[in-house]
Amino acid sequence: MADQATFEVEVLTPEGEVFRGEAVQLSTRTVEGEVGILANHVPILAGLRPTRLRLHLADGERLEFAQAHGILQMFGNQAEVLVEEAMPAGELDATALEAQLEQARTRQEDQEAGEAARAAAARDVERISAFLEIAREN
């Protein structure tokens, strides 16, 4: 992969920068489906779903992150991945995620909670479920 064209990638969360560097390929999941980005990709702006974010670097290294909801923007050979949360896939704790998932499901099913609280819990269930699947695969 060392001779392939690269593009600048930034992965940002509200807490700060998770990754900044050159990549050969970026793979993730949008609300419309899976997407792979290569250098000189046409401009794109897409909503992101929780999934495994894969970055293939020019030196052959592959980085993987658990990515929460967010936005992908590709313009001018630069990709920005703006997500609520991103963690290195190898740092996920399946046991902790199982407990978080149970709590989120309880909040989602709470009939006394308001509609907004149940919707937030549903987003948490989606995110935690994706992170748990990634943790179990590693």
DSSP file (Angstrom, degrees, kcal/mol; ACC not computed):
  #  RESIDUE AA STRUCTURE BP1 BP2  ACC     N-H-->O    O-->H-N    N-H-->O    O-->H-N    TCO  KAPPA ALPHA  PHI   PSI    X-CA   Y-CA   Z-CA
    1    1 A M    >         0   0    0      0, 0.0     3,-1.9     0, 0.0    59,-0.1   0.000 360.0 360.0 360.0  -9.6    0.0    0.0    0.0
    2    2 A A  T 3   +     0   0    0      1,-0.3    56,-0.1    57,-0.1    57,-0.1   0.755 360.0  49.3 -60.6 -26.3    3.0    2.3    0.3
    3    3 A D  T 3  S+     0   0    0      2,-0.1    -1,-0.3    55,-0.0     2,-0.2   0.385  89.5 105.7 -95.5   4.4    2.7    3.5   -3.3
    4    4 A Q  S <  S-     0   0    0     -3,-1.9     2,-0.1    54,-0.2    54,-0.0  -0.506  81.3 -96.1 -83.4 153.0   -1.0    4.3   -3.1
    5    5 A A        -     0   0    0     -2,-0.2    34,-0.5    34,-0.1     2,-0.2  -0.380  43.5-155.0 -65.6 143.4   -2.4    7.8   -3.0
    6    6 A T        -     0   0    0     32,-0.1     2,-0.3    -2,-0.1    18,-0.2  -0.714   9.2-160.5-116.8 168.2   -3.2    9.1    0.5
    7    7 A F  E     -A   23   0A   0     16,-2.1    16,-2.6    -2,-0.2     2,-0.3  -0.970  30.9 -96.6-144.6 157.8   -5.5   11.7    2.0
    8    8 A E  E     -Ab  22  78A   0     69,-1.6    71,-3.1    -2,-0.3     2,-0.4  -0.573  38.9-168.6 -78.5 134.4   -5.7   13.5    5.3
    9    9 A V  E     -Ab  21  79A   0     12,-3.0    12,-2.1    -2,-0.3     2,-0.4  -0.988   9.3-174.8-127.0 134.4   -8.0   12.0    8.0
   10   10 A E  E     -Ab  20  80A   0     69,-2.3    71,-3.1    -2,-0.4     2,-0.5  -0.999   6.2-166.1-124.3 131.1   -9.1   13.6   11.2
   11   11 A V  E     +Ab  19  81A   0      8,-2.7     7,-3.3    -2,-0.4     8,-1.4  -0.975  20.6 179.4-114.9 116.1  -11.2   11.7   13.8
   12   12 A L  E     -Ab  17  82A   0     69,-2.9    71,-2.6    -2,-0.5     5,-0.2  -0.924  15.0-180.0-124.2 142.1  -12.7   14.1   16.3
   13   13 A T  E >   -A   16   0A   0      3,-2.4     3,-1.4    -2,-0.4    71,-0.2  -0.784  50.0 -96.1-123.3 171.7  -14.9   13.8   19.4
   14   14 A P  T 3  S+     0   0    0      0, 0.0     3,-0.1     0, 0.0    70,-0.1   0.783 126.6  56.3 -59.2 -24.8  -16.2   16.5   21.7
   15   15 A E  T 3  S-     0   0    0      1,-0.3     2,-0.3    69,-0.2    69,-0.0   0.641 121.3 -94.0 -82.0 -14.6  -13.3   15.5   24.0
   16   16 A G  E <   -A   13   0A   0     -3,-1.4    -3,-2.4     0, 0.0    -1,-0.3  -0.888  65.8 -11.9 137.3-167.3  -10.7   16.2   21.3
   17   17 A E  E     +A   12   0A   0     -2,-0.3    -5,-0.2    -5,-0.2     3,-0.1  -0.525  39.0 176.1 -76.7 131.2   -8.7   14.6   18.5
   18   18 A V  E    S+     0   0A   0     -7,-3.3     2,-0.3     1,-0.4    -6,-0.2   0.746  72.4   0.2 -99.7 -37.0   -8.6   10.8   18.3
   19   19 A F  E     +A   11   0A   0     -8,-1.4    -8,-2.7     2,-0.0    -1,-0.4  -0.986  54.4 175.1-154.2 143.4   -6.5   10.5   15.1
   20   20 A R  E     +A   10   0A   0     -2,-0.3     2,-0.3   -10,-0.2   -10,-0.2  -0.923  39.4  86.3-147.3 124.7   -4.9   12.8   12.6
   21   21 A G  E    S-A    9   0A   0    -12,-2.1   -12,-3.0    -2,-0.3     2,-0.4  -0.989  72.0 -53.0 172.4-172.0   -2.8   11.5    9.8
   22   22 A E  E     -A    8   0A   0     -2,-0.3    36,-0.5   -14,-0.2     2,-0.3  -0.737  47.9-178.4 -94.0 136.8   -2.5   10.2    6.2
   23   23 A A  E     -A    7   0A   0    -16,-2.6   -16,-2.1    -2,-0.4    34,-0.3  -0.932  30.6-154.2-132.1 156.9   -4.6    7.2    5.2
   24   24 A V  S    S+     0   0    0     32,-3.7    15,-0.6     1,-0.4     2,-0.3   0.743  87.0   8.6 -93.2 -34.8   -5.0    5.1    2.0
   25   25 A Q  E     -CD  38  56A   0     31,-1.5    31,-2.8    13,-0.2     2,-0.4  -0.997  56.4-162.5-150.5 145.9   -8.6    4.1    2.9
   26   26 A L  E     -CD  37  55A   0     11,-2.0    11,-3.3    -2,-0.3     2,-0.4  -0.999  13.1-171.6-126.5 130.7  -11.3    4.8    5.4
   27   27 A S  E     +CD  36  54A   0     27,-2.5    27,-2.5    -2,-0.4     2,-0.3  -0.988  21.1 133.3-126.6 134.5  -14.2    2.4    5.9
   28   28 A T  E     -C   35   0A   0      7,-2.1     7,-2.5    -2,-0.4     2,-0.5  -0.882  49.5 -94.8-158.0-173.7  -17.3    3.1    8.1
   29   29 A R  E     -C   34   0A   0     20,-0.4    20,-2.1    -2,-0.3     5,-0.2  -0.977  30.7-168.5-121.9 125.2  -21.1    2.9    8.1
   30   30 A T  E >   -CE  33  48A   0      3,-3.1     3,-0.5    -2,-0.5    18,-0.3  -0.453  44.8 -96.2 -96.2 177.3  -23.3    5.8    7.2
   31   31 A V  T 3  S+     0   0    0     16,-1.9    17,-0.1     1,-0.2     3,-0.1   0.714 128.9  49.1 -66.2 -18.2  -27.1    5.9    7.7
   32   32 A E  T 3  S-     0   0    0      1,-0.4     2,-0.3    15,-0.3    -1,-0.2   0.638 125.0 -83.4 -93.5 -17.6  -27.4    4.7    4.1
   33   33 A G  E <   -C   30   0A   0     -3,-0.5    -3,-3.1     2,-0.0    -1,-0.4  -0.902  69.8 -19.1 143.3-172.5  -24.9    1.8    4.4
   34   34 A E  E     -C   29   0A   0     -2,-0.3     2,-0.4    -5,-0.2    -5,-0.2  -0.328  56.0-171.0 -67.7 146.7  -21.2    0.9    4.3
   35   35 A V  E     -C   28   0A   0     -7,-2.5    -7,-2.1     2,-0.0     2,-0.4  -1.000  14.1-161.0-141.7 141.6  -18.8    3.3    2.7
   36   36 A G  E     -C   27   0A   0     -2,-0.4     2,-0.5    -9,-0.2    -9,-0.2  -0.987  12.4-157.7-120.4 131.9  -15.2    3.1    1.7
   37   37 A I  E     +C   26   0A   0    -11,-3.3   -11,-2.0    -2,-0.4     2,-0.2  -0.930  12.3 177.8-114.7 130.8  -13.2    6.3    1.0
   38   38 A L  E >   -C   25   0A   0     -2,-0.5     3,-1.2   -13,-0.2   -13,-0.2  -0.747  45.9 -66.4-118.3 170.3  -10.1    6.5   -1.0
   39   39 A A  T 3  S+     0   0    0    -15,-0.6    -1,-0.1   -34,-0.5   -32,-0.1  -0.232 120.4  19.4 -55.4 146.0   -7.9    9.5   -2.0
   40   40 A N  T 3  S+     0   0    0      1,-0.2    -1,-0.2   -34,-0.1    36,-0.0   0.727  85.8 167.0  63.4  25.8   -9.6   12.0   -4.3
   41   41 A H    <   -     0   0    0     -3,-1.2    36,-0.4     1,-0.1    -1,-0.2  -0.350  45.2 -96.4 -63.5 148.7  -13.1   10.8   -3.4
   42   42 A V        -     0   0    0      1,-0.1    -1,-0.1    33,-0.1    32,-0.1  -0.301  56.9 -79.9 -61.2 153.6  -15.9   13.0   -4.5
   43   43 A P        +     0   0    0      0, 0.0     2,-0.3     0, 0.0    32,-0.2  -0.274  59.0 179.2 -57.0 142.1  -17.2   15.3   -1.8
   44   44 A I  E     - F   0  74A   0     30,-2.0    30,-2.7    -3,-0.1     2,-0.4  -0.997  23.4-172.5-147.3 143.2  -19.5   13.6    0.6
   45   45 A L  E     + F   0  73A   0     -2,-0.3     2,-0.4    28,-0.2    28,-0.2  -0.961  26.9 162.5-134.3 117.5  -21.4   14.6    3.7
   46   46 A A  E     - F   0  72A   0     26,-2.5    26,-2.9    -2,-0.4     2,-0.2  -0.991  39.6-118.2-142.7 144.0  -23.0   11.7    5.5
   47   47 A G  E     - F   0  71A   0     -2,-0.4   -16,-1.9    24,-0.2     2,-0.4  -0.569  36.4-137.8 -74.0 143.9  -24.5   10.8    8.9
   48   48 A L  E     -EF  30  70A   0     22,-3.2    22,-1.3   -18,-0.3   -18,-0.3  -0.837   9.4-153.0-111.2 144.5  -22.7    8.0   10.7
   49   49 A R        -     0   0    0    -20,-2.1   -20,-0.4    -2,-0.4     2,-0.1  -0.741  42.5 -82.4-103.8 157.2  -24.1    5.0   12.6
   50   50 A P  S    S+     0   0    0      0, 0.0     2,-0.3     0, 0.0    18,-0.2  -0.406  77.4 116.0 -60.9 132.7  -22.2    3.2   15.4
   51   51 A T  E     - G   0  67A   0     16,-1.7    16,-3.0    -2,-0.1     2,-0.6  -0.931  69.5 -57.2-171.5-171.4  -19.8    0.7   13.9
   52   52 A R  E     - G   0  66A   0     -2,-0.3     2,-0.6    14,-0.2    14,-0.2  -0.849  45.5-151.4 -91.4 121.7  -16.1   -0.2   13.5
   53   53 A L  E     - G   0  65A   0     12,-3.2    12,-2.4    -2,-0.6     2,-0.5  -0.852  13.5-163.3 -94.0 123.1  -14.1    2.6   11.8
   54   54 A R  E     -DG  27  64A   0    -27,-2.5   -27,-2.5    -2,-0.6     2,-0.5  -0.927   9.4-171.4-113.8 131.1  -11.2    1.2    9.9
   55   55 A L  E     -DG  26  63A   0      8,-2.9     8,-2.7    -2,-0.5     2,-0.7  -0.982   7.5-159.9-119.9 120.7   -8.2    3.3    8.7
   56   56 A H  E     -DG  25  62A   0    -31,-2.8   -32,-3.7    -2,-0.5   -31,-1.5  -0.899  17.7-153.4-100.0 116.4   -5.7    1.8    6.4
   57   57 A L    >   -     0   0    0      4,-3.1     3,-1.8    -2,-0.7   -34,-0.2  -0.452  25.6-109.6 -91.4 162.8   -2.5    3.7    6.6
   58   58 A A  T 3  S+     0   0    0    -36,-0.5   -54,-0.2     1,-0.3    -1,-0.1   0.794 115.7  59.2 -62.2 -30.2    0.2    4.1    3.8
   59   59 A D  T 3  S-     0   0    0    -58,-0.1    -1,-0.3     2,-0.1   -57,-0.1   0.384 123.0-101.7 -82.3   6.3    2.7    1.9    5.8
   60   60 A G  S <  S+     0   0    0     -3,-1.8    -2,-0.1     1,-0.3     2,-0.1   0.281  79.6 136.0  93.0 -11.0    0.3   -1.0    5.8
   61   61 A E        -     0   0    0     -5,-0.1    -4,-3.1     1,-0.0     2,-0.5  -0.406  41.7-151.7 -69.0 146.8   -0.8   -0.5    9.4
   62   62 A R  E     -G   56   0A   0     -6,-0.2     2,-0.4    -3,-0.1    -6,-0.2  -0.988   6.7-163.7-123.2 125.6   -4.6   -0.7   10.0
   63   63 A L  E     -G   55   0A   0     -8,-2.7    -8,-2.9    -2,-0.5     2,-0.4  -0.877   5.5-165.1-106.2 140.1   -6.2    1.2   12.9
   64   64 A E  E     +G   54   0A   0     -2,-0.4    25,-2.4   -10,-0.2    26,-0.4  -0.990   7.7 178.9-130.0 135.7   -9.7    0.3   14.2
   65   65 A F  E     -GH  53  88A   0    -12,-2.4   -12,-3.2    -2,-0.4     2,-0.7  -0.944  32.7-122.5-128.8 149.9  -11.9    2.3   16.4
   66   66 A A  E     -GH  52  87A   0     21,-3.3    21,-1.9    -2,-0.3     2,-0.4  -0.870  39.9-160.6 -87.0 120.6  -15.4    1.8   17.8
   67   67 A Q  E     -GH  51  86A   0    -16,-3.0   -16,-1.7    -2,-0.7    19,-0.2  -0.872   8.6-155.7-112.0 136.3  -17.3    4.8   16.5
   68   68 A A        -     0   0    0     17,-2.6   -17,-0.1    -2,-0.4    -1,-0.0  -0.128  49.4 -50.0 -89.0-167.6  -20.5    6.3   17.8
   69   69 A H  S    S+     0   0    0     14,-0.1    15,-2.6    54,-0.1    16,-0.3  -0.269  82.6 108.9 -61.7 151.9  -23.1    8.4   15.9
   70   70 A G  E     -FI  48  83A   0    -22,-1.3   -22,-3.2    13,-0.2     2,-0.4  -0.958  58.7 -67.6 173.6-152.0  -21.7   11.4   14.0
   71   71 A I  E     -FI  47  82A   0     11,-2.9    11,-2.9    -2,-0.3     2,-0.5  -0.987  23.2-153.7-137.0 141.2  -20.9   12.9   10.6
   72   72 A L  E     -FI  46  81A   0    -26,-2.9   -26,-2.5    -2,-0.4     2,-0.4  -0.970  14.8-176.9-112.9 129.5  -18.4   12.1    7.8
   73   73 A Q  E     -FI  45  80A   0      7,-2.6     7,-3.0    -2,-0.5     2,-0.5  -0.992   5.2-176.8-128.0 126.6  -17.2   14.9    5.6
   74   74 A M  E     +FI  44  79A   0    -30,-2.7   -30,-2.0    -2,-0.4     2,-0.3  -0.986  21.6 143.6-121.7 121.0  -14.9   14.4    2.6
   75   75 A F  E >   + I   0  78A   0      3,-2.4     3,-0.9    -2,-0.5   -33,-0.1  -0.950  63.6   3.9-157.7 134.0  -13.8   17.5    0.7
   76   76 A G  T 3  S-     0   0    0     -2,-0.3     3,-0.1     1,-0.2   -34,-0.1   0.861 128.1 -56.5  60.9  37.6  -10.6   18.5   -1.0
   77   77 A N  T 3  S+     0   0    0    -36,-0.4   -69,-1.6     1,-0.2     2,-0.4   0.770 116.1 111.6  63.0  28.5   -8.9   15.2   -0.3
   78   78 A Q  E <   -bI   8  75A   0     -3,-0.9    -3,-2.4   -71,-0.2     2,-0.5  -1.000  51.1-159.0-131.0 132.3   -9.5   15.6    3.5
   79   79 A A  E     -bI   9  74A   0    -71,-3.1   -69,-2.3    -2,-0.4     2,-0.5  -0.934   3.5-167.7-111.7 132.5  -11.8   13.5    5.5
   80   80 A E  E     -bI  10  73A   0     -7,-3.0    -7,-2.6    -2,-0.5     2,-0.7  -0.984   3.4-166.4-117.8 126.0  -13.3   14.6    8.8
   81   81 A V  E     -bI  11  72A   0    -71,-3.1   -69,-2.9    -2,-0.5     2,-0.7  -0.936   8.4-174.1-111.3 106.0  -15.0   12.0   11.0
   82   82 A L  E     +bI  12  71A   0    -11,-2.9   -11,-2.9    -2,-0.7     2,-0.3  -0.895  17.1 163.8-105.7 108.5  -16.9   13.9   13.7
   83   83 A V  E     - I   0  70A   0    -71,-2.6   -13,-0.2    -2,-0.7     3,-0.1  -0.883  49.6-124.4-129.8 156.4  -18.4   11.5   16.2
   84   84 A E  S    S+     0   0    0    -15,-2.6     2,-0.3    -2,-0.3   -69,-0.2   0.824  98.2   0.4 -64.3 -32.2  -19.8   11.5   19.7
   85   85 A E        -     0   0    0    -16,-0.3   -17,-2.6   -72,-0.1     2,-0.3  -0.978  59.5-179.5-158.1 143.1  -17.3    8.9   20.8
   86   86 A A  E     +H   67   0A   0     -2,-0.3   -19,-0.2   -19,-0.2   -73,-0.1  -0.946   9.1 176.2-148.1 127.6  -14.4    6.9   19.3
   87   87 A M  E     -H   66   0A   0    -21,-1.9   -21,-3.3    -2,-0.3     5,-0.1  -0.976  41.7 -97.7-130.2 142.8  -12.3    4.4   21.2
   88   88 A P  E >   -H   65   0A   0      0, 0.0     3,-2.1     0, 0.0   -23,-0.3  -0.402  37.1-127.6 -55.5 132.5   -9.5    2.1   19.9
   89   89 A A  G >  S+     0   0    0    -25,-2.4     3,-1.2     1,-0.3    49,-0.1   0.830 106.2  58.5 -56.0 -35.5  -11.2   -1.3   19.3
   90   90 A G  G 3  S+     0   0    0    -26,-0.4    -1,-0.3     1,-0.2   -25,-0.1   0.595  98.4  60.5 -72.1 -10.4   -8.7   -3.1   21.4
   91   91 A E  G <  S+     0   0    0     -3,-2.1    -1,-0.2     2,-0.1     2,-0.2   0.400  75.8 116.7 -97.7   2.0   -9.5   -1.0   24.5
   92   92 A L    <   -     0   0    0     -3,-1.2     2,-0.7    -4,-0.3    46,-0.0  -0.487  55.8-146.4 -74.6 140.5  -13.2   -2.0   24.7
   93   93 A D     >  -     0   0    0     -2,-0.2     4,-2.4     1,-0.2     5,-0.2  -0.910   6.4-164.6-110.0 105.5  -14.3   -3.9   27.9
   94   94 A A  H  > S+     0   0    0     -2,-0.7     4,-2.3     1,-0.2     5,-0.2   0.868  87.9  53.4 -59.3 -39.8  -17.1   -6.4   27.0
   95   95 A T  H  > S+     0   0    0      2,-0.2     4,-1.7     1,-0.2    -1,-0.2   0.927 111.4  44.7 -63.5 -45.4  -18.1   -6.9   30.6
   96   96 A A  H  > S+     0   0    0      1,-0.2     4,-2.3     2,-0.2    -1,-0.2   0.895 112.8  52.3 -65.2 -39.5  -18.6   -3.2   31.3
   97   97 A L  H  X S+     0   0    0     -4,-2.4     4,-2.6     1,-0.2    -2,-0.2   0.870 105.0  55.1 -65.9 -36.6  -20.4   -2.8   28.0
   98   98 A E  H  X S+     0   0    0     -4,-2.3     4,-2.0     2,-0.2    -1,-0.2   0.914 109.9  46.9 -61.5 -42.2  -22.8   -5.6   28.9
   99   99 A A  H  X S+     0   0    0     -4,-1.7     4,-2.0     2,-0.2    -2,-0.2   0.911 112.7  49.2 -65.5 -42.2  -23.7   -3.8   32.1
  100  100 A Q  H  X S+     0   0    0     -4,-2.3     4,-2.5     1,-0.2    -2,-0.2   0.882 109.2  53.0 -63.5 -38.2  -24.1   -0.5   30.3
  101  101 A L  H  X S+     0   0    0     -4,-2.6     4,-2.5     2,-0.2    -1,-0.2   0.911 107.6  50.4 -64.7 -42.5  -26.4   -2.1   27.7
  102  102 A E  H  X S+     0   0    0     -4,-2.0     4,-2.0     1,-0.2    -1,-0.2   0.916 111.8  48.1 -61.5 -43.2  -28.6   -3.6   30.4
  103  103 A Q  H  X S+     0   0    0     -4,-2.0     4,-2.2     2,-0.2    -2,-0.2   0.907 111.7  49.8 -63.8 -42.1  -29.0   -0.1   32.0
  104  104 A A  H  X S+     0   0    0     -4,-2.5     4,-2.3     1,-0.2    -2,-0.2   0.898 109.9  50.7 -65.0 -40.2  -29.7    1.5   28.6
  105  105 A R  H  X S+     0   0    0     -4,-2.5     4,-1.8     2,-0.2    -1,-0.2   0.887 108.9  52.1 -64.6 -37.9  -32.4   -1.0   27.8
  106  106 A T  H  X S+     0   0    0     -4,-2.0     4,-0.6     1,-0.2    -2,-0.2   0.925 111.1  46.8 -62.8 -44.2  -34.0   -0.4   31.2
  107  107 A R  H >< S+     0   0    0     -4,-2.2     3,-0.7     1,-0.2    -2,-0.2   0.874 110.0  54.2 -64.0 -37.4  -34.1    3.3   30.5
  108  108 A Q  H 3< S+     0   0    0     -4,-2.3    -1,-0.2     1,-0.2    -2,-0.2   0.843 111.4  44.4 -65.7 -34.1  -35.5    2.7   27.0
  109  109 A E  H 3< S+     0   0    0     -4,-1.8     2,-0.8    -5,-0.1    -1,-0.2   0.475  80.8 119.0 -90.6  -3.1  -38.4    0.6   28.4
  110  110 A D    X<  -     0   0    0     -3,-0.7     3,-1.0    -4,-0.6     8,-0.1  -0.526  45.8-167.0 -69.8 105.7  -39.2    3.0   31.3
  111  111 A Q  T 3  S+     0   0    0     -2,-0.8    -1,-0.2     1,-0.2     7,-0.0   0.690  84.6  58.9 -69.0 -19.2  -42.8    4.1   30.5
  112  112 A E  T 3  S+     0   0    0      2,-0.1    -1,-0.2    -3,-0.0     2,-0.1   0.671  88.5  90.6 -84.0 -17.2  -42.6    6.9   33.1
  113  113 A A  S <  S-     0   0    0     -3,-1.0    -6,-0.0    -6,-0.1     5,-0.0  -0.424  86.6-103.8 -74.2 154.1  -39.6    8.5   31.3
  114  114 A G     >  -     0   0    0     -2,-0.1     4,-2.2     1,-0.1     5,-0.2  -0.206  30.3-103.1 -73.0 168.6  -40.4   11.1   28.6
  115  115 A E  H  > S+     0   0    0      1,-0.2     4,-2.3     2,-0.2     5,-0.2   0.880 121.5  52.5 -61.1 -39.7  -40.2   10.5   24.9
  116  116 A A  H  > S+     0   0    0      2,-0.2     4,-2.4     1,-0.2    -1,-0.2   0.895 108.8  50.3 -64.7 -40.0  -36.9   12.3   24.6
  117  117 A A  H  > S+     0   0    0      2,-0.2     4,-2.1     1,-0.2    -1,-0.2   0.896 111.6  47.7 -66.0 -40.0  -35.3   10.2   27.4
  118  118 A R  H  X S+     0   0    0     -4,-2.2     4,-2.1     2,-0.2    -2,-0.2   0.877 111.1  51.3 -68.2 -36.6  -36.5    7.0   25.7
  119  119 A A  H  X S+     0   0    0     -4,-2.3     4,-1.9     2,-0.2    -2,-0.2   0.905 110.2  49.0 -66.0 -41.0  -35.1    8.2   22.4
  120  120 A A  H  X S+     0   0    0     -4,-2.4     4,-2.0     1,-0.2    -2,-0.2   0.895 110.8  51.0 -63.7 -39.5  -31.7    9.0   24.0
  121  121 A A  H  X S+     0   0    0     -4,-2.1     4,-2.5     2,-0.2    -2,-0.2   0.877 106.8  54.1 -65.2 -36.9  -31.7    5.6   25.6
  122  122 A A  H  X S+     0   0    0     -4,-2.1     4,-2.2     2,-0.2    -2,-0.2   0.898 108.1  49.2 -64.4 -40.2  -32.5    4.0   22.2
  123  123 A R  H  X S+     0   0    0     -4,-1.9     4,-2.5     2,-0.2    -1,-0.2   0.892 110.8  51.1 -63.9 -39.0  -29.4    5.8   20.7
  124  124 A D  H  X S+     0   0    0     -4,-2.0     4,-3.1     2,-0.2     5,-0.3   0.908 108.2  51.7 -63.8 -41.6  -27.4    4.5   23.7
  125  125 A V  H  X S+     0   0    0     -4,-2.5     4,-2.4     1,-0.2    -2,-0.2   0.922 110.9  48.0 -60.9 -43.9  -28.6    0.9   23.0
  126  126 A E  H  X S+     0   0    0     -4,-2.2     4,-1.9     2,-0.2    -2,-0.2   0.935 115.9  43.8 -62.2 -46.6  -27.6    1.2   19.4
  127  127 A R  H  X S+     0   0    0     -4,-2.5     4,-2.5     2,-0.2    -2,-0.2   0.945 116.1  45.4 -64.6 -49.9  -24.1    2.6   20.2
  128  128 A I  H  X S+     0   0    0     -4,-3.1     4,-2.7     1,-0.2     5,-0.2   0.884 111.0  53.9 -64.7 -38.9  -23.4    0.2   23.1
  129  129 A S  H  X S+     0   0    0     -4,-2.4     4,-2.2    -5,-0.3    -1,-0.2   0.919 110.6  46.5 -60.9 -43.3  -24.6   -2.8   21.1
  130  130 A A  H  X S+     0   0    0     -4,-1.9     4,-2.0     2,-0.2    -2,-0.2   0.920 113.6  48.2 -64.6 -43.8  -22.2   -1.9   18.2
  131  131 A F  H  X S+     0   0    0     -4,-2.5     4,-2.5     1,-0.2    -2,-0.2   0.889 110.9  51.5 -64.1 -38.8  -19.3   -1.4   20.7
  132  132 A L  H  X S+     0   0    0     -4,-2.7     4,-2.4     2,-0.2    -1,-0.2   0.905 107.8  51.7 -65.8 -41.4  -20.1   -4.7   22.4
  133  133 A E  H  X S+     0   0    0     -4,-2.2     4,-1.4     1,-0.2    -1,-0.2   0.919 111.9  47.2 -60.3 -42.9  -20.1   -6.6   19.1
  134  134 A I  H  X S+     0   0    0     -4,-2.0     4,-1.2     1,-0.2     3,-0.2   0.916 110.7  51.9 -64.5 -43.2  -16.7   -5.0   18.3
  135  135 A A  H  < S+     0   0    0     -4,-2.5     3,-0.3     1,-0.2    -2,-0.2   0.891 109.4  49.5 -61.9 -39.9  -15.3   -5.9   21.8
  136  136 A R  H  < S+     0   0    0     -4,-2.4    -1,-0.2     1,-0.2    -2,-0.2   0.787 108.6  53.5 -71.2 -26.8  -16.4   -9.6   21.3
  137  137 A E  H  <        0   0    0     -4,-1.4    -1,-0.2    -3,-0.2    -2,-0.2   0.719 360.0 360.0 -79.2 -21.5  -14.8   -9.8   17.9
  138  138 A N     <        0   0    0     -4,-1.2    -1,-0.2    -3,-0.3    -2,-0.2   0.469 360.0 360.0 -85.8 360.0  -11.4   -8.6   19.3
